[in-house]
Amino acid sequence: MLGSLSVSAQTVQWASSVVGFSSEGKGEAYTQQYRANQILGKPNRLPQVGDNPCAWSPLYPDSPNDEWITVRFTEAIPIRQIAVFQSGNPGAVTQVLIIDGMGREIAVYKAGSTTEAGSSPVLRISPPEPAQTANILKLVISPNRVKGPNQIDAIGISSDTQPITVSINVSKDAPKDLVKENLGPQINSKGQEVAPVISPDGKTLYFTRGLHDRNTGDPRSQDVWYSTLQANGDWGSAINIGPPINTTADNAVSGMSPDGRTLYLINVYKPDGSVTYGLSKSTLGKNGWSFPVECVISNNHNLHKNAYTEYAIVPDGKTLVLSVQRRNSQGNKDLYVSFLQPNQTWSEPVSMGLTLNTADYEGAPFVASDSRTLYFTSAGRPEYGNGDIFVSRRLDDSWTKWSEPENLGPDINTPEWDGYFTIPATGDYAYLSSIQNSLGGEDIFRLKLYPAIKPDPVAIVSGKVIDGVTKKPVSADVFSTLSPDNKEHSQVRYDPETGDYKIILPTSNNYNLTAKRPGYFPTTELIDLTKDKRFKEIHKNLVVNPIKAGQRVVLRDVLFEQSKAILLSGSNAELDRLVQMLKDYPEMEIQVDGHTDNQGIWDLNMKLSQDRVRVVKEYLMERGIADIRIQTKAWGPSKPIASNETEEKRRLNRRVEFTILKM
């Protein structure tokens, strides 16, 4: 929020720190609303009037005593223009003074004796020449000049005489002919349809419906409904999802897992049918949706006066975004992040930072399938209505550093409240809630995404986890790691009762996809998406082999430099899993076998396979596995598992595998 903003080839500085003030307002408890520091940075509301908690306000409106605030700018410049952005009830500014390097106060503006109620929200001042070089300003207001709160949103200075103007931060690539399509009576009613959640495959739309006579219990309560996409591209008639998700209390869907089989729901469900504050999840099985189970979040609380809470589960399955008010919130509701812990609880929420959060409302978060692009509604930055949808992109893995939010523009945002942006993995359409042009209350709309606000493309990888002996599906944990550093990216749990595993991976990267099950050796497959720039679907079964005598396992991720016995980066992950297995089964003995393709001289290939299995054995021994438990055998090109006709098939023959000799 600090520093300068380039406007029409003009350099504008915004106040960067507060030197002193006479008093400051107070908003909701524990927030920064109306505090002196709200004057810093560029305007939060543009020249819009009305109450603005993102502005400095003196403690007592209509006070007979003058109030003042002094601010510093980053650099001292010849000040030829000053712009004071006023909120609340403009017209109470009586003096503006430049404080020079000697500490002298030089008045550059004095108001007339008559009241200036109804004056422009932007007070523009052109100090007399010669311009004073300074970086400190003092502003004085007389609260009783204009009835009601007098608020100062921002102060800008420039060495240029061109008028200081700012605009809503909308992508320059936003199309001019964007159409926002009402989904029609199959989904929308005269009641309220909000909070759409689209399944990653784009084929099922869940939403929250209120004021409807087919809701459970009182029609004024909210229920979860859903619709499925028909073969002709239309949405089918909405269906009440029923119990156990819908009760006589308010029920709302908040997000879903990448495989579409876990719904995250507002509130904690009690066996007696009541609900309490928190988050729950329900899983789809052969008998329908399970009774919602609480997602335990450490020190989870919400100080918001109406206890409104919104959650967004990130597709990586390990990260949760919350919209709540806590003791360190800037105001109303802020965005926080929580992380899944090894015991399957969630960490205490941490603020996502001042780039996203303001002293007004931030809510309705949604994180796209790339686990990087965030859409949310904010009332604390320049906007078209009472709450606009913005997009921001995560800059690192802390989840607290973000790009400057961009307003999605007037074709998406209306003069009313807009929110609950949701996008399937394909990234083609977005769904959202809005009241403009609705059939009654809020409705659900659809629009075609334009490139500037699209998330990064992803691939949906799906398949089954298969027992290598019985050839039948088995339950397992499936997780992806970024190759070659093997940092975990995402995780899902595969249950053969409910169908395929499904995992979402951003393109342009290499991944190792691993399936783990107790009593089985984990299996890993390489997913190469480095050349993919668009949405992609991949089907891949993962075969896990039981840990028993006689079982042979190919170490697919143990790779070597071309024609050398030097392990490639990333090979250690699978070797470490082998180490752990040998430690878990202290009586186990194995034979490590090395194989090559048929290219080159036979004797050299035999020597190469011998050197490679020696390197693997040394790796295991260095990590505490006794020499006597590891036998080695070099086969060279003598035992191919594929023809050597193509490079792709030869790669399958260049392998290291082990056989369990004894348990």
C-alpha positions in Angstrom: 0.0 0.0 0.0 3.0 2.3 0.4 5.3 4.1 -2.1 4.3 5.6 -5.5 1.8 4.9 -8.2 2.4 5.9 -11.8 -0.6 7.7 -13.3 -0.6 8.9 -16.9 3.2 9.2 -16.9 3.0 11.2 -13.7 4.6 10.0 -10.5 2.3 10.2 -7.5 3.4 9.6 -3.9 1.0 8.4 -1.3 1.5 8.9 2.4 3.8 6.2 3.7 3.8 6.7 7.4 1.9 8.6 10.1 4.0 11.2 12.1 1.3 12.2 14.5 -2.5 12.8 15.0 -4.9 14.3 17.4 -7.2 11.3 17.7 -8.3 8.3 15.7 -11.6 6.5 15.3 -12.6 3.1 16.6 -14.4 0.5 14.7 -15.2 -3.1 15.6 -13.3 -4.5 18.5 -9.7 -5.6 17.8 -9.7 -4.1 14.2 -7.9 -1.3 12.5 -11.0 0.4 11.2 -10.9 4.2 11.1 -7.3 4.2 12.6 -4.8 6.8 11.6 -2.8 4.2 9.6 -5.8 3.8 7.2 -4.8 7.1 5.6 -1.6 5.4 4.2 -1.3 4.3 0.6 -3.5 4.9 -2.3 -7.3 5.4 -2.0 -9.4 2.5 -0.9 -12.7 3.8 -2.1 -11.7 6.2 -4.9 -13.8 9.4 -4.8 -16.8 7.6 -3.4 -18.4 9.0 -0.4 -20.2 7.2 2.4 -18.9 5.4 5.5 -15.4 4.0 4.9 -13.7 2.0 7.6 -10.5 2.1 5.5 -10.1 5.8 6.2 -8.8 7.9 9.1 -11.6 9.4 11.1 -11.3 11.5 14.3 -12.7 9.9 17.4 -15.6 12.3 17.8 -17.8 13.3 14.9 -19.2 16.9 15.0 -16.6 17.9 17.7 -16.2 21.7 18.1 -12.4 21.2 18.4 -10.1 20.9 15.4 -8.5 17.6 14.6 -5.3 17.0 12.7 -3.0 14.3 11.2 0.6 14.6 10.0 1.9 12.2 7.4 5.3 11.5 5.8 6.0 10.5 2.2 8.9 8.4 1.0 10.8 11.1 -0.8 11.0 14.9 -0.6 9.9 16.4 -3.8 8.9 19.9 -5.1 5.2 19.7 -4.2 3.1 21.3 -7.0 -0.1 19.3 -6.4 -1.9 17.8 -3.4 -4.9 15.6 -3.6 -6.9 14.8 -0.5 -9.4 11.9 -0.9 -12.3 12.3 1.5 -14.9 9.7 2.5 -17.8 9.9 5.0 -19.0 13.5 4.7 -16.6 15.6 2.7 -15.9 19.3 3.3 -14.5 19.4 6.8 -10.8 20.1 5.8 -9.8 23.6 6.9 -6.1 23.6 6.4 -3.3 21.8 4.6 0.3 22.6 5.6 3.6 21.6 4.1 6.3 21.0 6.7 9.7 21.8 5.2 13.1 20.5 6.1 13.5 23.1 8.9 10.3 22.0 10.6 8.4 25.2 9.5 4.6 24.8 8.7 3.7 26.5 5.4 0.0 26.8 4.8 -0.9 25.9 1.2 -4.7 25.7 1.7 -7.2 27.4 4.0 -10.9 26.8 3.7 -13.4 29.7 3.5 -15.7 30.6 6.4 -18.7 29.0 4.9 -19.5 25.3 5.3 -18.4 23.1 2.4 -20.9 20.3 2.9 -21.5 18.5 -0.4 -18.1 19.5 -1.8 -16.1 17.2 -4.0 -14.8 14.0 -2.4 -11.4 15.0 -3.9 -9.9 18.2 -2.6 -7.3 19.3 -5.1 -4.7 21.9 -4.0 -2.1 23.6 -6.2 0.5 25.2 -3.8 1.9 28.6 -4.9 5.2 28.8 -6.7 8.0 28.5 -6.0 7.2 24.9 -5.1 8.3 23.8 -1.6 10.5 20.7 -1.5 9.3 18.5 1.4 7.9 15.1 2.3 5.7 15.9 5.3 2.1 17.3 5.3 -0.2 18.3 8.0 -4.0 18.2 7.5 -6.5 20.0 9.8 -10.2 19.4 9.9 -13.1 21.0 11.8 -15.6 18.2 12.4 -18.5 20.5 13.2 -18.3 22.1 9.7 -20.0 19.1 8.2 -22.4 17.0 10.2 -21.5 13.3 10.5 -18.2 11.4 10.3 -15.4 13.2 8.5 -13.0 10.6 7.0 -9.7 11.0 5.0 -9.0 8.0 2.8 -5.7 9.0 1.3 -3.4 11.9 0.5 -1.3 12.1 -2.7 1.4 14.6 -3.7 3.1 15.2 -7.1 5.8 17.4 -8.6 3.6 17.6 -11.7 0.7 20.0 -12.1 -1.4 17.3 -14.0 -4.4 16.4 -11.8 -3.9 13.3 -9.6 -6.4 10.7 -10.7 -6.7 7.0 -9.9 -8.8 4.3 -11.4 -10.1 0.8 -10.5 -7.4 -1.8 -11.0 -9.0 -3.8 -13.9 -6.9 -5.9 -16.2 -6.2 -4.0 -19.4 -7.1 -7.2 -21.4 -10.6 -7.4 -20.1 -13.0 -7.9 -23.0 -15.7 -5.3 -23.7 -18.5 -7.8 -24.7 -18.5 -10.2 -21.8 -21.8 -11.9 -21.2 -23.0 -13.0 -17.7 -25.6 -15.7 -18.3 -28.3 -16.4 -15.7 -28.5 -20.2 -15.4 -32.3 -20.0 -15.5 -35.2 -21.6 -13.6 -33.6 -25.1 -13.6 -31.3 -23.8 -10.9 -32.5 -20.3 -9.9 -35.8 -19.4 -8.2 -37.5 -16.5 -6.7 -35.7 -17.4 -3.5 -31.9 -17.2 -2.9 -29.3 -19.2 -4.7 -25.7 -18.5 -3.6 -22.3 -20.0 -3.0 -21.9 -22.2 -6.1 -19.3 -24.9 -6.0 -18.5 -26.6 -9.3 -16.9 -30.1 -9.3 -13.4 -30.2 -10.8 -14.7 -32.1 -13.9 -17.3 -29.4 -14.4 -20.3 -31.8 -14.4 -21.9 -31.2 -11.1 -22.9 -27.8 -9.6 -23.5 -27.6 -5.8 -25.0 -24.5 -4.3 -26.8 -23.1 -1.2 -30.5 -22.3 -1.5 -32.6 -20.2 0.9 -36.2 -19.0 1.0 -37.5 -22.1 -0.8 -40.5 -24.2 0.2 -38.7 -27.5 -0.6 -36.0 -26.8 1.9 -35.7 -29.0 5.0 -37.6 -27.5 7.9 -38.3 -23.8 7.7 -38.2 -22.5 4.1 -36.2 -19.5 5.4 -33.3 -21.8 6.3 -30.6 -22.8 3.8 -30.1 -26.1 2.2 -27.5 -27.6 -0.1 -28.8 -28.4 -3.6 -27.1 -29.7 -6.8 -27.6 -30.0 -10.5 -25.8 -32.2 -13.1 -24.8 -31.1 -16.6 -26.8 -32.7 -19.3 -25.5 -34.2 -22.6 -26.9 -31.1 -24.5 -24.8 -28.7 -22.3 -27.8 -27.5 -20.2 -28.0 -27.9 -16.4 -30.6 -30.3 -15.1 -33.3 -29.4 -12.6 -31.8 -28.8 -9.2 -32.2 -31.5 -6.6 -32.2 -31.1 -2.8 -29.2 -33.2 -1.6 -31.2 -34.4 1.4 -30.0 -35.8 4.7 -27.6 -36.2 6.4 -26.2 -33.0 4.8 -29.4 -31.0 5.0 -31.0 -30.6 8.4 -33.5 -28.1 9.9 -30.6 -25.8 10.6 -28.8 -23.6 8.0 -26.7 -25.8 5.7 -24.2 -24.6 3.2 -21.6 -26.1 0.9 -18.1 -24.6 1.1 -15.9 -26.6 -1.2 -15.0 -30.1 -2.5 -12.1 -32.4 -3.0 -10.4 -32.8 -6.4 -12.0 -36.2 -6.9 -15.5 -34.7 -6.3 -16.3 -37.2 -3.5 -15.8 -35.1 -0.4 -17.9 -32.0 0.3 -16.8 -29.4 2.8 -19.7 -27.9 4.8 -20.3 -24.9 7.0 -20.9 -25.8 10.7 -20.2 -28.9 12.8 -23.0 -31.5 12.7 -24.2 -33.0 16.0 -26.0 -36.4 16.3 -29.2 -34.7 17.6 -29.5 -32.7 14.3 -28.2 -29.4 15.7 -25.1 -27.6 14.4 -22.4 -25.5 16.0 -19.7 -23.2 14.6 -16.9 -24.9 12.5 -16.3 -26.9 9.4 -17.3 -30.5 8.5 -16.8 -32.8 5.6 -19.0 -35.6 4.1 -17.7 -38.3 1.8 -19.7 -40.0 -1.0 -19.9 -43.8 -0.8 -22.0 -46.5 -2.3 -24.8 -45.7 0.1 -24.7 -41.9 -0.5 -23.2 -39.1 1.5 -21.7 -39.9 5.0 -22.7 -38.1 8.1 -20.6 -34.9 8.2 -17.4 -35.2 10.4 -15.8 -32.2 12.0 -12.6 -30.8 10.5 -10.8 -29.7 13.7 -9.1 -26.3 13.3 -6.8 -25.2 16.1 -8.0 -22.1 17.9 -10.8 -21.7 15.4 -13.0 -18.7 16.4 -14.9 -15.9 14.7 -15.5 -12.5 16.3 -17.8 -11.3 13.5 -21.0 -9.9 14.9 -23.1 -12.3 12.8 -20.6 -15.1 13.0 -20.5 -15.3 9.2 -17.7 -17.7 8.1 -16.6 -18.8 4.7 -14.0 -21.5 3.8 -12.2 -22.6 0.7 -10.5 -25.9 0.5 -7.4 -25.7 -1.8 -7.1 -28.5 -4.4 -3.8 -29.7 -2.9 -5.9 -31.1 0.0 -3.5 -29.6 2.5 -4.5 -25.9 2.6 -7.6 -24.2 3.8 -8.5 -20.5 3.3 -10.9 -18.9 5.9 -12.8 -15.7 5.9 -13.3 -14.8 9.6 -12.7 -12.0 12.0 -10.1 -12.6 14.7 -8.2 -10.5 17.2 -5.6 -9.5 14.6 -8.0 -8.8 11.8 -7.8 -5.5 9.9 -11.6 -5.2 10.0 -15.0 -7.0 9.4 -13.6 -10.3 8.0 -10.1 -11.0 6.8 -8.6 -13.9 4.8 -6.6 -16.5 6.8 -4.8 -19.7 5.9 -4.6 -23.0 7.8 -2.6 -26.1 6.9 -3.3 -29.8 7.4 -1.2 -31.4 10.1 0.1 -35.0 10.3 -2.7 -35.9 12.8 -5.3 -34.7 10.2 -6.2 -31.6 12.2 -5.7 -28.1 10.8 -3.3 -25.5 12.1 -4.2 -22.2 13.8 -5.3 -19.8 11.1 -2.7 -17.2 10.0 -3.5 -13.9 8.3 -2.8 -13.9 4.6 -1.4 -10.4 4.8 -2.1 -6.7 4.0 -1.9 -7.1 0.2 -5.3 -9.0 0.5 -6.8 -7.8 3.7 -8.3 -4.3 4.4 -10.2 -2.7 7.3 -13.4 -3.6 5.5 -14.9 -7.0 4.3 -12.9 -9.7 2.6 -14.7 -13.0 2.0 -16.2 -15.6 -0.4 -12.7 -17.0 -1.2 -12.1 -19.6 -3.9 -8.7 -21.1 -4.9 -8.6 -22.4 -8.4 -7.3 -25.9 -9.5 -3.8 -24.5 -9.9 -3.7 -24.0 -6.1 -2.2 -20.5 -6.8 -5.0 -18.3 -8.2 -7.3 -16.8 -5.5 -10.7 -15.1 -6.2 -12.4 -13.3 -3.4 -14.9 -10.5 -2.7 -13.7 -7.3 -1.1 -15.4 -4.1 0.0 -12.2 -2.4 1.0 -10.7 -1.4 -2.3 -11.8 0.6 -5.4 -14.9 -1.1 -6.7 -18.1 -0.8 -8.7 -20.6 -1.9 -6.1 -21.1 -2.9 -2.4 -18.5 -5.7 -2.7 -16.6 -6.7 -5.9 -14.8 -9.9 -7.0 -11.0 -9.6 -7.2 -8.3 -12.0 -8.4 -4.8 -12.3 -6.9 -2.0 -14.8 -7.4 0.2 -16.5 -4.8 3.9 -15.5 -5.0 5.4 -18.2 -2.7 4.6 -21.1 -0.5 4.0 -19.0 2.6 0.5 -18.2 1.5 1.0 -14.7 2.9 2.6 -13.0 -0.2 0.2 -12.1 -3.1 0.1 -10.1 -6.2 -1.9 -6.8 -6.1 -5.6 -7.8 -6.4 -7.3 -7.0 -9.8 -10.9 -6.1 -10.0 -12.7 -8.4 -12.5 -14.4 -5.4 -14.1 -17.8 -3.9 -14.6 -19.1 -6.7 -16.8 -18.7 -9.1 -13.9 -19.1 -6.8 -10.9 -22.4 -4.9 -10.5 -23.5 -2.0 -8.3 -24.7 -4.7 -5.8 -22.7 -7.4 -3.9 -21.0 -10.0 -6.1 -19.1 -13.1 -5.0 -18.6 -16.8 -4.7 -16.5 -17.2 -7.9 -15.9 -20.9 -8.7 -14.1 -22.5 -11.7 -13.8 -26.1 -12.8 -10.4 -27.6 -13.6 -10.9 -27.0 -17.4 -10.8 -23.2 -16.7 -13.3 -22.4 -19.4 -16.3 -21.0 -17.4 -16.8 -19.4 -14.0 -19.9 -19.5 -11.9 -20.8 -16.8 -9.3 -23.6 -15.3 -7.3 -25.2 -11.9 -8.1 -28.5 -10.2 -7.6 -28.6 -8.0 -10.7 -30.9 -9.4 -13.4 -31.9 -12.2 -11.0 -35.2 -14.1 -10.8 -35.7 -12.9 -7.2 -33.0 -12.9 -4.6 -29.4 -13.7 -5.5 -29.0 -16.1 -8.5 -26.2 -18.1 -10.0 -24.6 -16.9 -13.2 -22.1 -18.3 -15.6 -19.5 -16.5 -17.8 -16.7 -17.4 -20.1 -13.4 -16.7 -18.6 -11.0 -14.5 -20.5 -7.2 -15.2 -20.4 -6.1 -12.3 -18.1 -8.1 -13.7 -15.1 -7.8 -17.4 -15.9 -5.9 -19.7 -13.5 -2.9 -21.6 -14.7 -3.8 -24.7 -16.7 -3.9 -28.1 -14.9 -4.2 -31.8 -15.7 -6.6 -34.2 -14.0 -4.9 -37.5 -13.5 -7.2 -40.4 -12.6 -7.1 -44.2 -12.4 -7.2 -47.1 -10.0 -4.7 -48.5 -7.5 -4.3 -52.1 -8.3 -2.9 -55.1 -6.3 0.0 -56.4 -8.5 -0.9 -60.0 -7.5 -4.7 -60.2 -7.4 -5.1 -57.5 -10.1 -8.0 -56.1 -8.0 -8.4 -52.5 -6.8 -7.2 -51.7 -3.3 -7.5 -48.7 -1.1 -4.4 -46.5 -0.8 -3.1 -43.0 -0.2 -2.1 -41.3 -3.5 0.1 -38.3 -3.4 2.1 -36.2 -5.9 5.5 -34.7 -5.4 7.3 -32.2 -7.6 10.2 -33.7 -9.4 13.1 -33.7 -8.9 13.1 -32.2 -5.4 10.2 -34.5 -4.2 8.4 -31.8 -2.4 4.8 -33.0 -1.7 2.3 -31.2 -3.9 -1.1 -32.8 -3.1 -2.7 -35.9 -1.6 -5.9 -37.9 -2.0 -7.2 -41.1 -0.5 -8.3 -43.7 -3.0 -11.2 -46.0 -2.0 -12.1 -48.8 -4.4 -15.7 -48.6 -3.2 -16.2 -45.1 -4.6 -14.2 -45.4 -7.9 -11.1 -43.9 -9.4 -8.6 -41.8 -7.6 -8.4 -38.3 -9.1 -5.7 -35.7 -8.5 -5.2 -32.2 -10.0 -1.7 -31.2 -11.1 -0.7 -27.8 -12.6 1.0 -28.2 -16.0 4.5 -27.2 -17.0 6.0 -29.4 -14.2 7.3 -32.9 -13.7 5.6 -34.9 -10.9 6.1 -38.2 -9.2 2.8 -39.9 -8.5 3.0 -42.4 -5.6 0.5 -44.9 -4.2 1.1 -46.1 -0.6 -0.7 -48.9 1.3 0.3 -50.7 4.5 1.8 -54.1 3.7 2.7 -53.0 0.2 5.8 -51.4 -1.3 4.9 -47.9 -2.6 4.8 -47.5 -6.3 5.7 -44.3 -8.2 5.0 -43.1 -11.7 6.5 -40.1 -13.5 4.0 -37.6 -14.8 5.6 -35.3 -17.3 3.6 -32.1 -17.9 6.5 -29.9 -18.8 5.3 -29.4 -22.4 1.6 -29.1 -21.6 0.2 -25.6 -21.7 -3.6 -26.4 -21.7 -6.0 -28.5 -19.7 -5.4 -32.2 -20.0 -6.9 -35.5 -18.7 -4.6 -38.5 -18.1 -5.7 -42.0 -17.1 -3.0 -44.0 -15.2 -3.4 -47.0 -13.0 -1.0 -47.5 -10.1 0.2 -51.0 -9.3 1.3 -51.8 -5.7 3.0 -55.0 -4.8 2.5 -56.8 -1.5 5.5 -57.2 0.8 6.1 -60.9 0.8 8.8 -63.4 0.0 9.3 -63.9 -3.8 7.8 -60.5 -4.7 9.7 -58.5 -7.3 9.4 -54.7 -7.4 10.7 -52.4 -10.1 12.3 -49.1 -8.8 10.9 -46.9 -11.5 12.3 -43.7 -10.0 15.8 -44.9 -9.4 17.5 -43.4 -12.5 21.1 -43.0 -13.5 23.0 -40.6 -15.8 23.3 -41.8 -19.4 25.8 -44.7 -19.5 27.0 -44.0 -16.0 26.6 -45.4 -12.5 25.7 -41.9 -11.0 22.2 -41.5 -9.5 20.1 -38.8 -10.9 18.6 -36.2 -8.6 15.3 -37.4 -7.3 16.2 -41.1 -7.1 16.7 -40.9 -3.3 13.0 -40.7 -2.6 12.3 -44.2 -3.8 15.5 -45.6 -2.3 14.6 -44.0 1.0 11.2 -45.9 0.9 13.2 -49.1 0.3 15.4 -48.2 3.3 12.3 -47.7 5.5 10.8 -51.0 4.4 14.0 -52.8 5.3 13.9 -51.1 8.7 10.3 -52.0 9.2 11.0 -55.6 8.4 14.4 -56.3 10.2 14.5 -60.0 9.0 14.0 -59.1 5.4 16.7 -59.9 2.8 16.6 -58.7 -0.8 18.4 -59.1 -4.1 18.9 -56.0 -6.1 19.0 -56.6 -9.9 20.4 -54.3 -12.5 19.3 -54.3 -16.2 20.3 -52.3 -19.3 18.9 -52.1 -22.9 20.7 -53.8 -25.8 22.4 -50.8 -27.2 26.2 -50.9 -27.2 28.7 -53.6 -26.3 27.5 -56.5 -24.2 30.4 -56.6 -21.8 30.2 -52.9 -21.2 26.4 -53.2 -20.5 27.1 -56.0 -18.0 29.7 -53.9 -16.3 27.4 -50.9 -16.2 24.5 -52.9 -14.6 27.0 -54.3 -12.1 28.2 -50.8 -11.1 24.7 -49.5 -10.8 23.5 -52.2 -8.4 26.7 -51.7 -6.4 25.8 -48.0 -6.1 22.3 -48.9 -4.9 23.7 -51.3 -2.3 26.1 -48.7 -1.0 23.2 -46.2 -0.7 21.3 -48.7 1.5 24.3 -49.6 3.6 25.1 -45.9 4.2 21.7 -45.6 5.8 22.1 -48.5 8.2 21.1 -51.6 6.3 23.6 -54.5 6.9 25.6 -55.8 4.0 24.4 -59.4 4.6 20.8 -58.4 3.9 21.5 -57.2 0.4 22.5 -59.4 -2.5 23.2 -58.0 -6.0 22.9 -59.4 -9.5 23.9 -57.7 -12.8 21.9 -59.0 -15.8 22.9 -56.4 -18.4 20.6 -56.6 -21.5 19.8 -60.3 -20.9 16.3 -59.9 -19.3 14.3 -57.3 -21.2 10.7 -56.6 -20.2 10.0 -54.8 -23.5 11.3 -54.8 -27.0 14.3 -52.6 -27.7 12.8 -51.2 -30.9 12.2 -47.7 -29.7 13.8 -45.4 -27.2 10.6 -45.4 -25.1 10.7 -49.2 -24.8 14.4 -49.3 -24.2 13.9 -47.0 -21.3 11.7 -49.6 -19.7 14.6 -52.1 -19.9 17.0 -49.8 -18.3 15.9 -50.5 -14.7 16.8 -51.4 -11.2 14.5 -53.8 -9.3 14.6 -55.9 -6.2 13.3 -59.3 -5.1 12.3 -60.1 -1.5 14.3 -63.3 -0.7 13.3 -63.7 2.9 10.9 -62.1 5.4 
